[in-house]
Amino acid sequence: VRFLVEMVAELGATSLRWIRTDRSQVPAPSPARTRAWADAALEQSRGSWRLEIGETDWSELETSEDRLLVAEPSGVPLSVELLPATLVIGPDGGLTQ
């Protein structure tokens, strides 16, 4: 989980949201811990903005104005033309919605 937070921050994403799903097996890490990881990554990469971190659910994602992309092993490869977008990466057990 720490590696994910660090890479998202270093790649320049604006936010990271933990999604509550039917098949989520592990609760989201504490906000203080993820903030520390993201801040360390920001300093390491000399980034320009602080990563916003929080929790959400499907209803919030579906009403977002951003394009919603779901990472699926059999899906279409992502490309720059699809950005900006919200990228969803599901739990090990897969997504039900």
Residue frames as a rotation matrix with the C-alpha (Angstrom) as fourth column:
VAL 1
0.574 0.819 0.000 0.00
0.819 -0.574 0.000 0.00
0.000 0.000 -1.000 0.00
ARG 2
0.380 -0.506 -0.774 2.83
0.191 -0.776 0.601 2.39
-0.905 -0.376 -0.199 0.82
PHE 3
-0.666 -0.661 0.345 4.40
0.432 0.035 0.901 1.82
-0.608 0.749 0.262 -2.60
LEU 4
-0.097 0.735 0.672 1.07
0.977 -0.057 0.203 2.63
0.188 0.676 -0.712 -4.30
VAL 5
0.779 0.397 -0.485 0.68
0.532 -0.828 0.175 5.89
-0.332 -0.395 -0.857 -2.37
GLU 6
0.020 -0.873 -0.487 4.28
0.122 -0.481 0.868 6.92
-0.992 -0.077 0.097 -3.12
MET 7
-0.703 -0.316 0.637 4.03
0.618 0.174 0.767 6.16
-0.353 0.933 0.073 -6.84
VAL 8
0.275 0.877 0.395 0.70
0.949 -0.313 0.033 7.95
0.153 0.366 -0.918 -7.24
ALA 9
0.738 -0.044 -0.673 2.18
0.286 -0.883 0.371 11.01
-0.611 -0.467 -0.639 -5.53
GLU 10
-0.264 -0.949 -0.170 5.41
0.121 -0.208 0.971 10.92
-0.957 0.235 0.169 -7.56
LEU 11
-0.521 0.117 0.845 3.51
0.839 0.252 0.482 10.54
-0.156 0.961 -0.229 -10.85
GLY 12
-0.999 0.036 0.013 1.71
-0.034 -0.991 0.132 13.81
0.018 0.131 0.991 -10.18
ALA 13
-0.303 0.949 -0.091 -1.84
0.710 0.288 0.643 12.61
0.636 0.130 -0.760 -9.52
THR 14
-0.453 0.197 0.869 -4.04
-0.377 -0.926 0.013 15.20
0.808 -0.322 0.494 -7.83
SER 15
0.034 0.493 0.869 -5.92
-0.999 0.044 0.014 12.81
-0.032 -0.869 0.494 -5.55
LEU 16
-0.778 -0.186 -0.600 -6.06
-0.180 0.981 -0.071 9.26
0.602 0.053 -0.797 -4.25
ARG 17
-0.037 0.847 0.531 -9.36
-0.991 -0.100 0.090 7.81
0.130 -0.523 0.843 -3.00
TRP 18
-0.978 -0.122 0.169 -9.81
-0.161 0.958 -0.238 4.49
-0.132 -0.260 -0.957 -1.26
ILE 19
-0.336 0.899 -0.282 -13.07
-0.755 -0.078 0.651 3.00
0.563 0.431 0.705 -2.59
ARG 20
-0.523 0.309 0.794 -15.36
-0.554 0.584 -0.593 1.02
-0.648 -0.750 -0.134 -0.33
THR 21
-0.314 0.387 -0.867 -16.51
-0.814 0.359 0.456 -2.00
0.488 0.849 0.202 -2.34
ASP 22
0.736 0.670 0.097 -18.34
-0.645 0.649 0.403 -5.27
0.207 -0.359 0.910 -1.65
ARG 23
0.836 -0.424 -0.348 -15.12
0.366 0.904 -0.223 -7.25
0.408 0.059 0.911 -1.97
SER 24
0.205 -0.773 0.600 -12.72
-0.582 -0.589 -0.561 -4.95
0.787 -0.234 -0.570 -0.14
GLN 25
0.518 -0.063 -0.853 -10.79
0.458 0.863 0.214 -7.15
0.723 -0.502 0.475 2.25
VAL 26
-0.323 -0.717 -0.617 -8.50
0.944 -0.196 -0.265 -4.68
0.069 -0.668 0.741 3.99
PRO 27
0.709 0.586 -0.392 -9.56
0.623 -0.781 -0.039 -1.32
-0.329 -0.217 -0.919 5.44
ALA 28
0.644 -0.464 0.608 -7.93
0.206 -0.661 -0.722 1.82
0.736 0.590 -0.331 4.11
PRO 29
-0.260 -0.800 -0.540 -4.72
0.865 0.056 -0.498 2.78
0.429 -0.597 0.678 5.93
SER 30
0.246 0.356 -0.901 -4.93
0.813 -0.583 -0.009 5.58
-0.528 -0.730 -0.433 8.45
PRO 31
0.893 0.158 0.421 -5.07
0.385 -0.753 -0.533 9.11
0.233 0.639 -0.733 7.01
ALA 32
0.752 -0.659 -0.026 -2.01
-0.494 -0.588 0.640 10.16
-0.437 -0.468 -0.768 9.04
ARG 33
0.070 -0.741 0.667 0.06
0.181 0.667 0.722 7.29
-0.981 0.071 0.181 7.68
THR 34
0.310 0.079 0.947 -0.91
0.929 0.184 -0.320 7.82
-0.200 0.980 -0.016 4.03
ARG 35
0.996 0.027 0.085 -0.33
0.040 -0.987 -0.159 11.59
0.079 0.161 -0.984 4.38
ALA 36
0.453 -0.889 0.065 3.21
-0.405 -0.140 0.904 10.93
-0.795 -0.435 -0.423 5.67
TRP 37
-0.036 -0.437 0.899 3.94
0.611 0.702 0.366 8.57
-0.791 0.562 0.242 2.75
ALA 38
0.595 0.356 0.721 2.55
0.800 -0.348 -0.488 11.02
0.077 0.867 -0.491 0.19
ASP 39
0.962 -0.253 -0.106 4.45
-0.223 -0.947 0.233 13.97
-0.160 -0.200 -0.967 1.68
ALA 40
0.163 -0.945 0.283 7.72
-0.119 0.266 0.957 12.03
-0.979 -0.189 -0.069 1.65
ALA 41
0.019 -0.090 0.996 7.13
0.883 0.468 0.026 11.11
-0.469 0.879 0.088 -2.01
LEU 42
0.895 0.343 0.283 6.34
0.434 -0.815 -0.384 14.73
0.099 0.466 -0.879 -2.85
GLU 43
0.690 -0.706 -0.160 9.60
-0.452 -0.593 0.666 15.85
-0.565 -0.387 -0.728 -1.29
GLN 44
-0.029 -0.720 0.693 11.54
0.250 0.666 0.702 13.06
-0.968 0.194 0.160 -3.02
SER 45
0.001 0.107 0.994 10.14
0.978 0.207 -0.023 13.89
-0.208 0.973 -0.105 -6.46
ARG 46
-0.829 -0.281 -0.483 10.19
0.277 -0.957 0.082 17.67
-0.485 -0.066 0.872 -5.89
GLY 47
-0.336 0.818 0.467 6.55
0.921 0.180 0.346 17.74
0.199 0.546 -0.814 -6.85
SER 48
-0.808 0.043 0.588 4.46
0.072 -0.983 0.171 20.87
0.585 0.181 0.790 -7.16
TRP 49
-0.112 0.846 0.521 1.30
-0.813 -0.379 0.442 19.96
0.571 -0.374 0.731 -5.25
ARG 50
-0.752 -0.110 0.650 0.19
-0.587 0.558 -0.586 17.89
-0.298 -0.822 -0.484 -2.33
LEU 51
-0.757 0.464 -0.461 -1.76
0.033 0.732 0.681 14.71
0.653 0.500 -0.569 -3.06
GLU 52
-0.257 0.773 0.580 -5.32
-0.958 -0.284 -0.046 14.85
0.129 -0.568 0.813 -1.72
ILE 53
-0.853 -0.090 -0.514 -6.20
-0.056 0.995 -0.081 11.58
0.519 -0.040 -0.854 0.04
GLY 54
-0.422 0.761 0.493 -9.59
-0.877 -0.204 -0.436 10.33
-0.231 -0.616 0.753 1.19
GLU 55
-0.814 0.285 0.506 -12.25
0.269 0.957 -0.107 7.63
-0.515 0.049 -0.856 0.96
THR 56
-0.508 0.685 -0.522 -15.21
-0.849 -0.500 0.171 7.38
-0.144 0.530 0.836 -1.38
ASP 57
-0.307 0.435 0.846 -17.83
0.135 0.900 -0.414 5.00
-0.942 -0.012 -0.335 -2.71
TRP 58
-0.602 0.023 0.798 -19.32
0.766 0.298 0.570 4.24
-0.225 0.954 -0.197 -6.12
SER 59
0.470 0.879 0.081 -22.11
0.869 -0.444 -0.218 6.79
-0.156 0.173 -0.973 -5.88
GLU 60
0.499 -0.370 -0.783 -19.57
-0.029 -0.911 0.411 9.62
-0.866 -0.183 -0.466 -5.57
LEU 61
-0.602 -0.781 0.166 -17.53
0.107 0.128 0.986 8.31
-0.791 0.612 0.007 -8.50
GLU 62
-0.338 0.549 0.764 -20.57
0.924 0.346 0.161 7.96
-0.176 0.761 -0.624 -10.75
THR 63
0.745 0.660 -0.101 -21.57
0.640 -0.749 -0.172 11.59
-0.189 0.063 -0.980 -10.20
SER 64
-0.034 -0.853 -0.521 -18.06
0.315 -0.504 0.804 12.94
-0.948 -0.137 0.286 -10.84
GLU 65
0.756 0.274 -0.594 -17.55
-0.385 -0.548 -0.743 15.14
-0.529 0.791 -0.308 -13.89
ASP 66
-0.283 -0.939 -0.193 -14.30
-0.818 0.131 0.561 13.33
-0.501 0.317 -0.805 -14.73
ARG 67
0.247 0.207 -0.947 -14.15
-0.725 0.688 -0.039 10.47
0.643 0.696 0.320 -17.21
LEU 68
0.383 -0.046 0.922 -14.30
-0.771 0.534 0.347 7.21
-0.508 -0.844 0.169 -15.22
LEU 69
0.148 -0.437 -0.887 -11.83
-0.718 0.569 -0.400 4.54
0.680 0.697 -0.229 -16.33
VAL 70
0.722 0.111 0.683 -11.77
-0.590 0.616 0.522 1.10
-0.363 -0.780 0.510 -14.72
ALA 71
-0.309 -0.901 -0.304 -8.52
-0.951 0.302 0.071 -0.88
0.028 0.311 -0.950 -14.88
GLU 72
0.682 0.552 0.481 -9.47
-0.489 0.832 -0.262 -4.33
-0.544 -0.057 0.837 -16.14
PRO 73
-0.196 -0.867 0.459 -6.95
-0.120 0.486 0.866 -6.98
-0.973 0.115 -0.200 -17.24
SER 74
-0.276 0.133 0.952 -8.84
0.843 0.509 0.174 -7.56
-0.461 0.850 -0.253 -20.51
GLY 75
0.633 0.633 -0.446 -9.55
0.420 -0.765 -0.489 -3.87
-0.651 0.122 -0.750 -21.10
VAL 76
0.760 -0.300 0.577 -8.18
0.446 -0.405 -0.798 -1.29
0.473 0.864 -0.174 -23.50
PRO 77
-0.199 -0.897 -0.394 -4.69
0.973 -0.134 -0.185 0.11
0.113 -0.421 0.900 -22.72
LEU 78
0.596 0.372 -0.711 -4.72
0.548 -0.836 0.022 3.59
-0.587 -0.403 -0.703 -21.20
SER 79
-0.126 -0.640 0.758 -3.48
0.939 -0.323 -0.116 6.49
0.319 0.698 0.641 -23.28
VAL 80
-0.832 -0.300 -0.467 -2.79
0.454 -0.853 -0.259 10.18
-0.320 -0.427 0.845 -22.73
GLU 81
-0.788 0.567 0.240 -5.79
-0.100 -0.503 0.859 11.08
0.607 0.653 0.453 -24.89
LEU 82
0.031 0.839 -0.544 -8.08
0.582 0.427 0.692 9.70
0.813 -0.338 -0.475 -22.15
LEU 83
-0.371 -0.269 -0.889 -6.77
0.917 -0.258 -0.304 12.16
-0.148 -0.928 0.342 -19.54
PRO 84
-0.739 -0.244 0.628 -7.85
-0.657 0.051 -0.752 13.84
0.152 -0.968 -0.198 -17.35
ALA 85
0.106 0.753 -0.649 -9.77
-0.317 0.644 0.696 10.98
0.943 0.132 0.307 -15.82
THR 86
0.179 0.007 0.984 -10.56
-0.957 0.232 0.172 9.09
-0.227 -0.973 0.048 -12.66
LEU 87
-0.225 -0.354 -0.908 -8.84
-0.562 0.808 -0.176 5.70
0.796 0.471 -0.381 -12.74
VAL 88
0.516 0.460 0.723 -10.34
-0.852 0.367 0.374 2.89
-0.093 -0.809 0.581 -10.67
ILE 89
-0.422 -0.627 -0.655 -8.18
-0.523 0.759 -0.388 -0.07
0.740 0.178 -0.648 -9.69
GLY 90
0.511 0.856 0.076 -10.21
-0.588 0.284 0.758 -2.75
0.627 -0.432 0.648 -7.93
PRO 91
0.230 -0.346 0.910 -9.58
-0.875 0.336 0.349 -5.16
-0.427 -0.876 -0.225 -5.09
ASP 92
-0.773 -0.631 0.073 -8.06
-0.558 0.729 0.397 -8.62
-0.303 0.266 -0.915 -5.55
GLY 93
-0.531 0.633 0.564 -11.50
0.343 0.769 -0.540 -10.21
-0.775 -0.094 -0.625 -5.65
GLY 94
-0.722 0.240 0.649 -12.62
0.623 -0.183 0.760 -7.97
0.301 0.954 -0.017 -8.50
LEU 95
-0.893 0.444 -0.066 -15.31
-0.397 -0.849 -0.349 -5.31
-0.211 -0.286 0.935 -8.70
THR 96
-0.588 0.751 0.301 -19.02
0.663 0.660 -0.353 -6.08
-0.463 -0.008 -0.886 -8.49
GLN 97
0.480 0.774 -0.413 -20.31
0.365 -0.604 -0.708 -2.81
-0.798 0.189 -0.573 -9.95
